[in-house]
Amino acid sequence: MQAILISTVAVALAEIGDKTQLLALVLAARYGRPWPIIAGITLATIANHAVAGALGVWLSALVPEVALRWGLALSFIAMGLWLLVPDSEDDAAGRYPYGVFVTTLIAFFLVEIGDKTQVATVVLAARFDPAWLVIAGTTLGMLAANVPVVIMGRFAADRLPMRAIHGAAAVVFIGLGVVAGLGYGGA
């Protein structure tokens, strides 16, 4: 249960202001059809994070437990620092000549490649067993961060204090990194 909880919270926090969240906003504003966008986000995330989870399982067989703990700790700290450098809407917005669902599916899958949430999925799947709980958690975290943006559209983005939210999320991630590095909580 710890795997799903940590994975969900880590990805939900990492997604705040991320380029995929901005992409969700752009798609919601452009198409105004939340359900195909949410379905595309869900399927793209499951596919992308399943690949990342498989990579994490493979790495866990090669890397000693203490190195995995430090990798998790350092990745949380790095994500915290990375959150302090927000993505821009230009990074997230791409133009695809397909329907809403296919556009969302392709865009989210491609934008997630190498993203901090994919990296987090690799590290978390290497650390926690079974990997499917990590993948479920990272997918839930992605949905927790993006579905409200899709539903509320531009209204939310114009009124949220993104700098303060990024700062708070960064502090949480750095704190999680310190806790994981010290070996508390099974991390």
C-alpha positions as CSV (number, residue, x, y, z in Angstrom):
1,M,0.0,0.0,0.0
2,Q,2.9,2.3,0.7
3,A,4.0,1.9,-3.0
4,I,0.7,3.2,-4.4
5,L,0.4,6.0,-1.8
6,I,4.0,7.3,-2.3
7,S,3.7,7.0,-6.1
8,T,0.3,8.8,-6.2
9,V,1.5,11.7,-4.1
10,A,4.9,12.1,-5.7
11,V,3.4,12.3,-9.2
12,A,0.5,14.5,-8.3
13,L,2.9,17.0,-6.8
14,A,5.4,16.7,-9.6
15,E,2.7,17.4,-12.1
16,I,1.6,20.8,-10.7
17,G,2.6,23.3,-13.4
18,D,4.4,20.6,-15.4
19,K,4.3,20.7,-19.2
20,T,1.8,17.9,-19.3
21,Q,-0.6,19.8,-17.1
22,L,-0.1,22.8,-19.3
23,L,-0.8,20.5,-22.3
24,A,-4.1,19.4,-20.6
25,L,-5.0,23.0,-20.2
26,V,-4.3,23.8,-23.9
27,L,-6.3,20.8,-25.0
28,A,-9.2,21.6,-22.8
29,A,-9.2,25.2,-24.0
30,R,-8.9,24.2,-27.6
31,Y,-11.4,21.4,-27.8
32,G,-13.7,21.9,-24.8
33,R,-14.4,18.2,-24.6
34,P,-13.1,16.8,-21.3
35,W,-14.0,13.1,-21.5
36,P,-11.9,12.3,-24.6
37,I,-9.0,14.3,-23.2
38,I,-9.2,12.5,-19.8
39,A,-9.4,9.1,-21.6
40,G,-6.4,10.0,-23.7
41,I,-4.4,11.1,-20.7
42,T,-5.3,7.9,-18.9
43,L,-4.3,5.5,-21.7
44,A,-1.1,7.5,-22.5
45,T,-0.1,7.5,-18.9
46,I,-0.7,3.8,-18.4
47,A,1.3,3.0,-21.5
48,N,4.2,5.4,-20.7
49,H,4.4,4.4,-17.0
50,A,4.2,0.7,-17.7
51,V,7.3,1.1,-19.8
52,A,9.0,3.1,-17.1
53,G,7.9,0.6,-14.4
54,A,9.4,-2.3,-16.4
55,L,12.6,-0.4,-16.7
56,G,12.5,0.2,-12.9
57,V,12.0,-3.6,-12.2
58,W,14.9,-4.4,-14.5
59,L,17.1,-1.9,-12.7
60,S,16.1,-3.3,-9.3
61,A,17.6,-6.6,-10.2
62,L,20.9,-4.9,-11.1
63,V,21.3,-2.3,-8.4
64,P,21.9,-2.9,-4.7
65,E,19.2,-1.9,-2.2
66,V,21.2,0.9,-0.6
67,A,21.8,2.4,-4.0
68,L,18.1,2.3,-4.8
69,R,17.3,4.1,-1.5
70,W,19.9,6.8,-2.3
71,G,18.6,7.0,-5.9
72,L,15.1,7.5,-4.6
73,A,16.3,10.2,-2.1
74,L,18.3,12.0,-4.8
75,S,15.5,11.8,-7.3
76,F,13.0,13.3,-4.9
77,I,15.4,16.2,-4.1
78,A,16.1,16.7,-7.8
79,M,12.3,16.8,-8.5
80,G,11.9,19.3,-5.8
81,L,14.6,21.5,-7.4
82,W,13.2,20.9,-10.9
83,L,9.7,22.1,-9.7
84,L,11.3,25.5,-9.0
85,V,11.9,25.8,-12.8
86,P,8.3,25.8,-14.2
87,D,7.6,24.7,-17.8
88,S,6.1,27.2,-20.2
89,E,3.0,26.7,-22.3
90,D,5.1,26.8,-25.5
91,D,6.9,23.7,-24.3
92,A,3.7,21.8,-23.9
93,A,1.6,22.8,-26.8
94,G,1.9,20.9,-30.0
95,R,-0.4,20.8,-33.0
96,Y,-1.7,17.4,-34.1
97,P,-4.2,17.0,-36.9
98,Y,-6.2,14.2,-35.3
99,G,-9.3,14.0,-33.1
100,V,-9.4,15.0,-29.5
101,F,-8.7,11.5,-28.1
102,V,-5.9,10.5,-30.5
103,T,-4.4,14.0,-30.2
104,T,-4.3,13.7,-26.4
105,L,-3.1,10.1,-26.5
106,I,-0.1,10.9,-28.8
107,A,0.7,14.2,-27.2
108,F,0.7,13.0,-23.6
109,F,2.7,9.8,-24.4
110,L,5.4,11.8,-26.2
111,V,5.5,14.7,-23.8
112,E,5.9,12.2,-20.9
113,I,9.0,10.6,-22.4
114,G,11.9,11.7,-20.1
115,D,9.6,13.8,-18.0
116,K,10.2,14.0,-14.2
117,T,7.1,11.8,-13.6
118,Q,8.4,9.1,-15.9
119,V,11.8,9.2,-14.2
120,A,10.0,9.0,-10.8
121,T,8.1,5.9,-12.1
122,V,11.4,4.2,-13.0
123,V,12.9,5.0,-9.6
124,L,9.8,4.1,-7.6
125,A,9.3,0.8,-9.5
126,A,12.9,-0.1,-8.9
127,R,12.4,0.6,-5.2
128,F,8.9,-0.8,-4.5
129,D,7.3,-4.1,-5.2
130,P,5.1,-5.0,-7.0
131,A,5.6,-2.6,-9.9
132,W,1.9,-2.6,-10.9
133,L,1.1,-0.7,-7.7
134,V,3.7,1.9,-8.6
135,I,2.2,2.2,-12.1
136,A,-1.3,2.4,-10.7
137,G,-0.1,5.1,-8.2
138,T,1.7,7.2,-10.8
139,T,-1.3,7.0,-13.1
140,L,-3.6,8.1,-10.3
141,G,-1.3,10.9,-9.5
142,M,-1.2,12.0,-13.1
143,L,-5.0,12.0,-13.2
144,A,-5.3,13.7,-9.8
145,A,-3.3,16.6,-11.2
146,N,-4.6,16.8,-14.7
147,V,-8.3,15.9,-14.5
148,P,-9.3,19.1,-12.5
149,V,-7.3,21.2,-15.0
150,V,-9.2,19.6,-17.9
151,I,-12.6,20.1,-16.3
152,M,-12.0,23.6,-15.1
153,G,-10.1,24.7,-18.2
154,R,-8.5,28.1,-18.3
155,F,-10.4,29.4,-15.2
156,A,-8.0,27.5,-12.9
157,A,-4.8,28.4,-14.6
158,D,-5.5,32.1,-14.5
159,R,-6.3,32.2,-10.8
160,L,-4.0,29.8,-9.0
161,P,-0.8,31.1,-7.4
162,M,1.5,28.7,-9.4
163,R,4.8,30.1,-7.9
164,A,3.6,29.4,-4.4
165,I,2.3,26.0,-5.3
166,H,5.6,25.1,-7.0
167,G,7.5,26.3,-3.9
168,A,5.4,24.2,-1.5
169,A,5.6,21.1,-3.7
170,A,9.4,21.6,-4.0
171,V,9.7,21.7,-0.2
172,V,7.6,18.5,0.1
173,F,9.8,16.7,-2.5
174,I,13.0,17.8,-0.8
175,G,11.7,16.7,2.5
176,L,10.7,13.3,1.1
177,G,14.2,13.0,-0.3
178,V,15.8,13.7,3.1
179,V,13.4,11.2,4.7
180,A,14.2,8.5,2.0
181,G,17.9,9.2,2.4
182,L,17.8,8.7,6.1
183,G,16.0,5.4,5.5
184,Y,12.7,6.2,7.4
185,G,9.3,4.9,6.3
186,G,10.7,2.0,4.4
187,A,11.9,4.2,1.6
